[in-house]
Amino acid sequence: MNHAHSRRRLLLAGSLLGLLAMTGCASGPTIRSNADPGVDFARFQTFGFMQPLSTDREGYQSFISRDLMAAAERELVALGLKRTDANPDLLVNFSANLDQRLRVTQTPHTNAPTFGTHRRGFYSTWPSYRTEVRQYTKGTLVVDVVDASRMQLVWEGVAAHRMTQSRADNVGPVIDQAMREMFARFPTRKN
């Protein structure tokens, strides 16, 4: 694997951690989920993980995959499912995406002189605006849950958040909280 590819993956993993950082923030990530309405989730008893996961590196498991698996396992076990690697009912996978974005805001500039024009019998001023452009990174984490017998997606959880360097500092609790918020929307199993 070349150096640029390794660096890109390392940046992706670090940025993913920043995506998930919610503790200490006034606003957390945007959480969404979708479930197949025709699926009876009560029939699922076990789960496992896709091999390889989309967040793995070529030929080995990444740190981020390991942490995501542990957090997802805790949430699924709390929902009454049991982990197994032999013929699970559900398979779980993760994916991550980073987007560089620009935020452009314009605000009226009050100290600027105004200019008048005489047009069609009225006088108007041309407002002056201050334009501010900020670059930021938006990260998205997706958790897919697939019916293993049909290889069909049955549930998807999505967390999207604006990234900062400080959000990558405390990884474990950040991932745990993101998974809790996503799996809080997992369809209730009726036992």
Order of alpha helices (4+ residues) and beta strands (2+ residues): alpha-beta-beta-alpha-beta-beta-beta-beta-beta-beta-alpha
